[in-house]
Amino acid sequence: MENCLFCKIIAGEIPSTKVYEDEYVFAFRDINPQAPVHILVVPKVHLDSADQITEENAVHVAKCFEAIARIAKAEGLTNGYRVINNCGADGGQTVMHLHFHIIGGVKLSEKIV
């Protein structure tokens, strides 16, 4: 997508602190971290939100979750972490490109966020 912030980050048009990349996935550190480890994991294909996941494109989501496990291990999140997806405006999604937050590095409360 032409005006998508995350598509521009994936393309290298906007700088980021990349922590992982493969054929399907790009992951980078959040510029406003909510915990010592706060990484965004995005599929390289543009999907606006979880509402657009279909049988045909679900492989991109599966690859994100495979990457999440690798990234968490590389970041030393051996005692656990949280994976969050915000879907749509009412769900708190501010960038309309499907993405997952890995949040960890501290003991998180049992509350949702």
N, C-alpha and C positions, 0 to 999 in steps of 0.2 A: 504494500500500500504506500502510495506516494507521500502522504503526510504522517505516517505512523512513526512515533518516537522510537519504538523498539525495532521496527524494520530498519530505521536509520542507524541504530546502534549495531545491529547485526551486520549491516553493509559497511560499517566502519566510518560512516559519515559523521557520527557523533561519538566522541571518546567514551570509553567505559573501562572498568577494571575487570577484564575477562578472567574467569576462573576455569571455564570449560568450554570446549567447542567440539562438535563432531558434525557429521553430515546432516543431522536432523535438529540439533539442539545448540543453543548458545546460552551461556550462563555468565552473569556478571554481578559484582557487588552492588547492593542498593546504595544510592547516594544519600539516603536518609535512614540509616540502619536503626532498627528497633531492638537489636540485641547485638552482642559481639560478632556473631555470624548472622548476616542477612544477605542472602543471595537470591537473585531473580533468575528463574529458569524459563526460557521461552522456546517454543518451536520456531524453526527458521521459516516455516510456511506461515503466512498470516491467517490467523483465525481471530475474529473479534473477541470471542469469549467462549466459555464452556458450552454455551447454547449452540455453538456451531459444530460441535463434535459429532461426527457421523461414523458409520461403519467404514466408509471409504477413507477418512482421514485420521481415524483413531490411532494408527501406527505412530503418528507424531506425538500424541499424548503418551503412549506407552514408552516411546524413546525418552521423553522428558522424565518419566519416573525411573527409568533405568539410570539416567544421568543423575537424578537426585540422589540415588543410593551411592553412586560413585563419589559424587561431590561431598556428601555428608561424611563418608569415610575419609576422604582426603583432607577434610577440614577438622578431623578429630572429634566428630560428634558421636562418640561411642556410647554416651549415656542417654542419647535421644535428642530429638529435635521436632519441630513442627513444620508441616507443609500446609500452606494456605493458598487458596484460590478465591479471589473476589470476582463475582459474576454480575455484571451490569451496574448501573448507577446506584440502585438501592442496595446492592451488595458491597458497595465501596470500591468498585473498579474505577480507577482514574485514567488508566491507559488502555485503550481498546485494542489490545493484542493479548491473546491468551497467555497467561504467565502464572508461575507458581513461586511462592516465597518459601525459601528454606530459612527458618529462624531457629537459632540455637546458640550454644556456647555458654549458657547460664541455665539454671533450673527455672523453667517456665511455670507459671501458675496453672492451676487446673481450669481457669476460665478460658474461654475461647481465644481471646487475644489479650 
